[in-house]
Amino acid sequence: MYLENSFEKIRKFDPEMAALVENEERRQLESLCLIASENYASPLAAGLEGSVYANKNAEGYPGKRFVAGCELADRVENLAIERIKKLFGCEHVNMQVMSATVGNVAILRALLKPGDTILSMELNQGGHLSHGAGFHLSGQDYKVFHYGLHPETEEIDMEQVERLAREHKPQLIICGASSYPRQIDYRRFGEIARQAGAFMMADIAHPVGLIAAGVIPSPVPHADVVSTSTHKTWRGPRGGGVIMCRAALAKKIDYHVFPGIQGAPKMDMIAARAVLALESLSDEFKAYQRQVYDNAQALADELKKCGLRLVSGGTNTHLILVDVRGLISSGKEAESLLESVGIVVNKNMIPYDPQSPQVTSGIRIGSPALTTRGMMEDDFRAVARLLADTLKSGSDRNKLEDIKARVSEVAARYPMFADKWLAKAK
Ligand SMILES: *Cc1c(COP(=O)(O)O)cnc(C)c1O
């Protein structure tokens, strides 16, 4: 095939770029990635990105293209759609959005008129910028009200959601978050939306893999529209999104993706996602997602034993939010100190954070990436101790050198993608 061995050819033609790729591979192998929104794509699901389908313009939808030669592309897109319908039990699927963020804008365009009202989670309490942040397109044509977390439980304050829905009569209620460690009560959100006469949208970009595998409950029966990315817990290659919706909204959603916001789709990405969806139906994928969940529990438990405070007291997803105050001055400091020993995390606002988003008082971590490498509960407990030791090190050079050596030793034992998770052919 014409792209076979392409990396060898690039190495000869463009050694500068080849070195950047090889060094990135080394960085990913030699460090411990705890970024909750990152993962290592399955080689099966990533294999078709950049394939011959990257050459094909397939503007339009299957059976209704604006260019010729799309018969096979139609079959690819329909295959992806059918598999995702089967996986999630949803009525309609749009595979074409180039990112979940763009998909969210298309959804708002489809469901709302300018001046309509949205009720969504506050960004600095865990929400996503595409849920109506003032600096984002999603926040600019609508009136946006936010719900947040209960100050004591640090879980979503459902009483507040209900009260705000009654008070502001939104046309759309959005649930789903980027840095919220708890499961979301989709049933209750659905009920509140119906009472308010609003559409309910669930953005499952983060926990989608756990949902696909049935490890945690799905919003599909309760939501009018569900949006997601495919590269976080779902473990596909980075990029693009998927929109699922009720059949009654199908036409509107499709129209507002293409031609509303986008031109031609990226067919190689859609082909790759068809493989991802098939892989998601496998026993190996389900076992992986259960392990992601169990590993997050072990990680949270050990961090607490090391004396760290976790927002909401723990997790029942793949994600943990750590309040670092008391051990170190800020999330920013924690992020850079951890990176210096090879533990990769991101600084993150915690609820009612007195610091700015560039500084923060917390870090967000998650189990998907290291689980993909094959690590189990005991490894995660060891990683938790390394993380805690780093934050408690007082930046002592000797201590940090010692931790760094232990991090390298752990990382060196694992490949990027453990064989046990690779789905077998049926
Ligand atoms: C990550 C994320 C998205 C999608 O982000 P992209 O960068 O567009 O892939 C959307 N919503 C939520 C809640 C997210 O966490």
PDBQT file of the ligand as one rigid body, heavy atoms in Angstrom, charges set to zero:
ROOT
HETATM    1  C1  LIG A 501     -12.307  17.326  26.214  1.00  0.00    +0.000 C 
HETATM    2  C2  LIG A 501     -13.700  17.774  26.229  1.00  0.00    +0.000 A 
HETATM    3  C3  LIG A 501     -14.364  18.131  25.044  1.00  0.00    +0.000 A 
HETATM    4  C4  LIG A 501     -13.727  18.064  23.699  1.00  0.00    +0.000 C 
HETATM    5  O1  LIG A 501     -12.588  18.708  23.549  1.00  0.00    +0.000 OA
HETATM    6  P1  LIG A 501     -11.786  18.738  22.174  1.00  0.00    +0.000 P 
HETATM    7  O2  LIG A 501     -10.556  19.436  22.621  1.00  0.00    +0.000 OA
HETATM    8  O3  LIG A 501     -12.606  19.504  21.224  1.00  0.00    +0.000 OA
HETATM    9  O4  LIG A 501     -11.580  17.340  21.763  1.00  0.00    +0.000 OA
HETATM   10  C5  LIG A 501     -15.687  18.488  25.100  1.00  0.00    +0.000 A 
HETATM   11  N1  LIG A 501     -16.352  18.487  26.250  1.00  0.00    +0.000 NA
HETATM   12  C6  LIG A 501     -15.776  18.120  27.406  1.00  0.00    +0.000 A 
HETATM   13  C7  LIG A 501     -16.584  18.096  28.645  1.00  0.00    +0.000 C 
HETATM   14  C8  LIG A 501     -14.424  17.766  27.430  1.00  0.00    +0.000 A 
HETATM   15  O5  LIG A 501     -13.838  17.421  28.575  1.00  0.00    +0.000 OA
ENDROOT
TORSDOF 0
